[in-house]
Amino acid sequence: MPSAPTRRLRLSAIAVSAASVALLAGCATPGATSGAGTGADGISVVATTTQVADFAREVAGESASVTGLLEPGQSAHSFDPSAAQLLALANADALVVNGAGLESWIDDAVEASGFDGVLIDASTGIELEATDDDHDHDHADGAIADDEHAAEGDAADHDHADGNPHVWTDPVLAERMVQTIADGLAEVPGIDAGAVEANAASYTAELDALDAWISENVAQVPVADRLLVTNHDAFTYFVHAYDLTFVGSVIPSFDDNAEPSAAEIDDLVAKIRETGVRAVFSEASISPKAAQTIAEEAGVAVYSGEDALYGDSLGQPGTDGDTYVGSQVHNVRLILESWGVEPSPLPAGLGG
């Protein structure tokens, strides 16, 4: 896979001065950010979302310590880093972001902290899907045609106006993100670049096995029956990768802070009844109340609580979704169950 360049994000005006952040950070409790510390060679990496933090840990291995800014269950759309987290960022040798406009707060955090290490945008080179909230997500109308589920784009800056940022939901795009992270970490002075590349290759093989397992199981269901309704529009890339039809979302947006109107709720209930959708899926990081209401009105099952999907965030430690691979397996098993399909055993490399 070709190397993807790291790049600097454009800095926007900041609301908090670097001096005040430094003062607050000096009073912060040590270890306030999860995973804080340094690797064997004193190399520290900060990652934004739970997904890219998981990727970075897999790639870095023992070569660096990875601190995740977002905790499980936190939304990247409205995150506000603490003084302690800004201090961790200030001391980091590298910063890994999802990119694609997901972390709207990152430019302010970079400038406020004074971070001057290697910045790795994991979405670099990935062509983003449309963000039109009324877009028809049926695979036949907008599927990505190549064998890797997505075509490469340029490395231009992306924001929400350019595309949906939830690229990790397609395991093949997750592989691209992993390689970009590996390429970026290899540029960090003092890191064991050989170990980083070996770790990336091993993890990519695991993601290959995950993609094959998902494809094999989804193929058991006729295309016309592969219907999905979720809490918000976070699964576009997954939908296109495996030929699903996205009937709609409870929150008609990829921003999980939005709220549905009464008319939008009525419209979704009507679509569920018309298409024959069997279930509405809540998401672990979003309140299930609206999903439960819509499912009840439509007369279908609702998946919530421990059976919610992992979308914007991975799960708490010890849950099915505390890793990226675990979250994908969890999601696919539940979706297959809603379609009346028993998933095949996992390959050995995925814990089967």
C-alpha positions as CSV (number, residue, x, y, z in Angstrom):
1,M,0.0,0.0,0.0
2,P,1.5,3.4,-0.9
3,S,2.7,5.7,1.9
4,A,0.3,8.4,2.8
5,P,1.9,11.7,3.9
6,T,1.3,13.3,7.2
7,R,0.2,16.9,7.1
8,R,-0.6,19.8,9.4
9,L,-4.2,20.9,10.0
10,R,-5.1,24.5,9.4
11,L,-5.2,26.4,12.7
12,S,-8.3,28.4,13.5
13,A,-8.7,31.2,16.0
14,I,-8.5,29.8,19.6
15,A,-10.8,30.6,22.5
16,V,-8.2,29.8,25.2
17,S,-4.7,31.3,25.3
18,A,-1.8,28.9,25.5
19,A,-0.6,30.6,28.7
20,S,-3.9,30.0,30.5
21,V,-3.9,26.3,29.4
22,A,-0.4,25.8,30.6
23,L,-1.4,27.3,34.0
24,L,-4.4,25.0,34.3
25,A,-2.5,22.0,33.0
26,G,0.1,22.5,35.8
27,C,-2.7,22.0,38.3
28,A,-4.2,18.9,36.6
29,T,-4.1,15.5,38.2
30,P,-1.4,13.3,36.8
31,G,-2.6,10.5,34.6
32,A,-6.0,12.2,34.0
33,T,-5.9,11.0,30.4
34,S,-6.4,7.3,29.8
35,G,-3.3,5.4,28.6
36,A,-1.0,8.2,29.7
37,G,2.7,7.5,30.0
38,T,5.6,6.8,27.7
39,G,6.9,3.9,25.7
40,A,10.1,2.0,26.2
41,D,12.0,4.8,24.4
42,G,10.0,7.6,26.0
43,I,7.9,8.1,22.9
44,S,4.4,9.4,23.5
45,V,1.5,9.4,21.0
46,V,-1.9,11.1,21.5
47,A,-4.9,9.9,19.5
48,T,-8.3,11.5,19.4
49,T,-11.2,9.0,18.9
50,T,-11.4,5.6,20.5
51,Q,-11.1,4.0,17.1
52,V,-7.9,5.7,16.0
53,A,-6.5,5.2,19.5
54,D,-7.1,1.5,19.1
55,F,-5.4,1.5,15.7
56,A,-2.4,3.5,17.0
57,R,-2.0,1.1,19.9
58,E,-2.0,-1.9,17.6
59,V,0.6,-0.3,15.3
60,A,2.8,1.2,18.0
61,G,3.0,-1.9,20.1
62,E,5.9,-1.5,22.6
63,S,7.5,1.3,20.6
64,A,5.4,4.1,22.1
65,S,2.7,4.8,24.6
66,V,-0.7,5.9,23.2
67,T,-3.0,8.2,25.1
68,G,-6.6,8.4,23.9
69,L,-8.3,11.8,24.4
70,L,-11.9,10.5,24.1
71,E,-13.2,8.0,26.6
72,P,-15.5,5.1,25.5
73,G,-19.0,6.5,25.0
74,Q,-17.9,10.1,24.3
75,S,-18.9,11.8,21.1
76,A,-16.2,13.4,19.0
77,H,-18.7,15.9,17.6
78,S,-18.9,17.9,20.8
79,F,-15.7,17.1,22.7
80,D,-13.9,19.7,24.7
81,P,-10.4,18.6,25.9
82,S,-9.5,19.2,29.5
83,A,-6.4,21.0,30.7
84,A,-4.7,17.7,31.5
85,Q,-5.5,16.4,28.1
86,L,-4.0,19.5,26.5
87,L,-0.9,19.0,28.6
88,A,-0.6,15.4,27.3
89,L,-0.9,16.8,23.8
90,A,1.7,19.4,24.4
91,N,4.2,16.7,25.5
92,A,3.3,14.2,22.7
93,D,5.7,13.2,19.9
94,A,2.8,12.5,17.6
95,L,-0.9,13.2,17.3
96,V,-3.3,10.8,15.4
97,V,-6.6,12.2,14.3
98,N,-9.5,10.6,12.4
99,G,-9.7,13.7,10.2
100,A,-12.4,14.2,7.5
101,G,-13.8,17.0,9.7
102,L,-14.9,14.8,12.5
103,E,-12.9,16.6,15.2
104,S,-14.0,20.2,14.7
105,W,-12.2,21.2,17.9
106,I,-8.8,19.8,17.0
107,D,-7.2,23.0,15.5
108,D,-8.0,24.9,18.7
109,A,-6.5,22.1,20.8
110,V,-3.3,21.9,18.7
111,E,-2.7,25.7,19.0
112,A,-3.7,26.0,22.7
113,S,-1.4,23.1,23.7
114,G,1.5,24.2,21.6
115,F,1.8,20.7,20.1
116,D,4.7,20.6,17.6
117,G,5.1,16.9,16.9
118,V,4.2,14.7,13.9
119,L,0.5,15.1,13.0
120,I,-1.1,12.1,11.4
121,D,-4.5,12.4,9.7
122,A,-5.7,8.8,9.4
123,S,-8.3,9.7,6.7
124,T,-5.7,11.1,4.3
125,G,-6.2,9.7,0.8
126,I,-9.7,8.3,1.4
127,E,-12.5,9.6,-0.8
128,L,-15.4,10.7,1.3
129,E,-19.1,9.8,0.8
130,A,-21.7,12.5,0.4
131,T,-23.1,14.1,3.6
132,D,-26.6,15.1,2.2
133,D,-28.9,14.1,5.0
134,D,-31.6,13.1,2.4
135,H,-29.1,11.1,0.3
136,D,-30.4,7.7,-0.8
137,H,-28.0,5.2,0.7
138,D,-29.1,2.3,-1.4
139,H,-26.0,0.6,-2.7
140,A,-27.3,0.5,-6.3
141,D,-27.5,4.3,-6.3
142,G,-24.2,5.2,-4.8
143,A,-22.0,2.2,-4.2
144,I,-18.3,2.3,-4.3
145,A,-17.3,0.1,-7.2
146,D,-13.8,-1.1,-6.7
147,D,-12.7,-4.3,-4.9
148,E,-11.3,-2.4,-1.9
149,H,-14.7,-0.7,-1.2
150,A,-13.4,2.8,-1.8
151,A,-11.3,4.8,-4.3
152,E,-8.3,6.9,-3.3
153,G,-8.8,10.6,-3.3
154,D,-6.4,13.5,-2.9
155,A,-4.9,14.6,0.4
156,A,-6.9,17.8,0.6
157,D,-8.3,18.9,3.8
158,H,-11.8,17.6,4.5
159,D,-14.6,19.0,6.5
160,H,-18.3,18.1,7.1
161,A,-19.2,19.9,3.9
162,D,-17.0,17.5,1.9
163,G,-18.2,14.1,3.2
164,N,-19.2,11.7,5.9
165,P,-16.3,11.3,8.4
166,H,-17.2,7.8,9.7
167,V,-14.8,6.0,7.4
168,W,-13.6,3.4,9.9
169,T,-16.9,1.5,9.6
170,D,-15.6,-0.2,6.5
171,P,-12.8,-2.6,7.6
172,V,-11.0,-2.1,4.3
173,L,-10.9,1.7,4.9
174,A,-9.7,0.9,8.4
175,E,-6.8,-0.9,6.8
176,R,-5.9,2.3,4.9
177,M,-6.1,4.3,8.1
178,V,-3.8,1.8,9.8
179,Q,-1.2,2.1,7.1
180,T,-1.4,5.9,7.2
181,I,-0.9,5.8,11.0
182,A,2.1,3.4,10.5
183,D,3.6,5.6,7.9
184,G,3.3,8.6,10.2
185,L,4.6,6.9,13.3
186,A,7.6,5.8,11.3
187,E,8.6,9.4,11.0
188,V,8.7,10.0,14.7
189,P,12.4,10.4,15.8
190,G,13.6,7.5,17.8
191,I,10.8,5.1,17.1
192,D,11.4,1.5,16.0
193,A,10.1,1.9,12.4
194,G,10.6,-1.8,11.6
195,A,8.5,-2.9,14.6
196,V,5.8,-0.4,13.6
197,E,5.6,-1.7,10.1
198,A,5.5,-5.3,11.3
199,N,2.7,-4.5,13.7
200,A,0.8,-2.8,11.0
201,A,1.2,-5.8,8.7
202,S,0.0,-8.2,11.4
203,Y,-3.0,-6.1,12.2
204,T,-3.9,-5.5,8.6
205,A,-4.1,-9.3,8.2
206,E,-6.5,-9.4,11.1
207,L,-8.6,-6.7,9.4
208,D,-8.5,-8.7,6.2
209,A,-9.9,-11.7,8.0
210,L,-12.6,-9.5,9.6
211,D,-13.7,-8.2,6.2
212,A,-13.8,-11.7,4.7
213,W,-15.9,-13.0,7.7
214,I,-18.4,-10.1,7.3
215,S,-18.6,-10.6,3.6
216,E,-19.2,-14.3,3.9
217,N,-22.0,-13.8,6.4
218,V,-23.8,-10.9,4.8
219,A,-23.8,-12.9,1.6
220,Q,-26.2,-15.3,3.2
221,V,-28.9,-12.6,3.0
222,P,-30.5,-11.6,-0.3
223,V,-29.6,-8.0,-1.2
224,A,-33.2,-6.9,-1.1
225,D,-33.4,-8.0,2.5
226,R,-30.3,-6.3,3.8
227,L,-32.1,-3.3,5.4
228,L,-30.7,-1.2,8.2
229,V,-32.1,1.6,10.5
230,T,-29.7,3.1,13.0
231,N,-29.6,5.9,15.6
232,H,-27.7,8.3,13.3
233,D,-26.0,8.3,9.9
234,A,-22.7,6.7,10.9
235,F,-22.6,3.5,8.9
236,T,-22.6,4.8,5.3
237,Y,-19.2,3.2,4.5
238,F,-20.3,-0.1,6.0
239,V,-23.5,0.0,4.1
240,H,-21.7,0.5,0.8
241,A,-19.0,-2.1,1.5
242,Y,-21.5,-4.9,2.0
243,D,-24.4,-4.0,-0.2
244,L,-26.9,-3.0,2.4
245,T,-29.8,-0.5,2.0
246,F,-29.8,2.2,4.6
247,V,-33.5,2.9,5.1
248,G,-32.9,5.8,7.5
249,S,-31.7,7.0,10.9
250,V,-33.5,8.2,14.0
251,I,-31.3,11.3,14.0
252,P,-31.3,12.3,10.3
253,S,-27.7,13.4,10.3
254,F,-24.2,12.0,10.8
255,D,-23.8,14.5,13.8
256,D,-25.1,12.6,16.9
257,N,-26.0,16.0,18.6
258,A,-28.8,16.6,16.2
259,E,-32.4,15.9,17.1
260,P,-35.2,14.5,14.9
261,S,-38.4,16.5,14.3
262,A,-41.8,15.0,14.7
263,A,-42.2,15.0,10.9
264,E,-38.9,13.2,10.5
265,I,-40.0,10.6,13.1
266,D,-43.3,10.0,11.3
267,D,-41.4,9.7,8.0
268,L,-39.0,7.1,9.3
269,V,-41.9,5.1,10.9
270,A,-43.6,5.1,7.5
271,K,-40.4,3.9,5.7
272,I,-39.9,1.1,8.2
273,R,-43.4,-0.2,7.6
274,E,-43.2,0.2,3.8
275,T,-39.8,-1.6,3.5
276,G,-40.3,-4.4,5.9
277,V,-37.4,-3.4,8.2
278,R,-37.4,-5.7,11.2
279,A,-35.4,-3.7,13.8
280,V,-34.2,-0.3,14.8
281,F,-30.7,-0.1,16.2
282,S,-29.7,2.2,18.9
283,E,-26.0,3.1,19.4
284,A,-24.0,2.7,22.6
285,S,-22.9,6.3,22.8
286,I,-26.4,7.8,22.1
287,S,-29.6,7.8,24.2
288,P,-31.9,5.0,23.0
289,K,-35.2,6.8,23.9
290,A,-36.0,8.1,20.4
291,A,-35.0,4.7,18.8
292,Q,-37.2,2.9,21.2
293,T,-40.2,5.2,20.5
294,I,-39.8,4.8,16.7
295,A,-39.5,1.0,17.0
296,E,-42.6,0.9,19.2
297,E,-44.6,3.0,16.8
298,A,-43.5,0.9,13.8
299,G,-44.1,-2.3,15.6
300,V,-40.6,-3.7,15.2
301,A,-37.8,-4.8,17.6
302,V,-35.3,-2.3,19.0
303,Y,-31.7,-3.2,19.8
304,S,-30.4,-1.1,22.7
305,G,-28.4,-1.4,25.9
306,E,-25.9,-4.2,25.6
307,D,-27.4,-4.9,22.1
308,A,-26.8,-1.4,20.8
309,L,-24.4,-0.9,18.0
310,Y,-21.0,0.7,18.4
311,G,-20.9,3.7,16.1
312,D,-19.0,6.8,17.0
313,S,-17.3,5.2,20.0
314,L,-15.9,1.9,21.1
315,G,-17.2,0.3,24.2
316,Q,-16.1,0.3,27.8
317,P,-13.2,-2.1,28.8
318,G,-14.5,-5.6,29.2
319,T,-17.4,-5.1,26.7
320,D,-17.8,-6.8,23.3
321,G,-16.8,-3.5,21.7
322,D,-13.7,-2.4,23.6
323,T,-11.6,-2.9,20.5
324,Y,-12.3,-2.0,16.9
325,V,-12.4,-5.7,15.8
326,G,-14.6,-6.6,18.7
327,S,-17.0,-3.7,17.9
328,Q,-17.4,-4.8,14.3
329,V,-18.0,-8.4,15.2
330,H,-20.6,-7.3,17.8
331,N,-22.3,-5.1,15.3
332,V,-22.4,-7.7,12.5
333,R,-23.7,-10.4,14.8
334,L,-26.6,-8.3,15.9
335,I,-27.5,-7.1,12.4
336,L,-27.4,-10.7,11.1
337,E,-29.6,-11.7,14.0
338,S,-32.1,-9.0,13.1
339,W,-32.2,-10.6,9.6
340,G,-32.8,-14.1,11.0
341,V,-29.3,-15.3,10.2
342,E,-26.9,-17.3,12.4
343,P,-23.3,-16.0,12.0
344,S,-20.5,-18.4,11.2
345,P,-17.8,-19.0,13.7
346,L,-15.0,-16.5,13.8
347,P,-11.7,-17.4,12.3
348,A,-8.9,-18.2,14.7
349,G,-7.2,-14.8,14.1
350,L,-10.4,-13.0,15.3
351,G,-10.8,-14.9,18.5
352,G,-12.9,-17.8,17.1
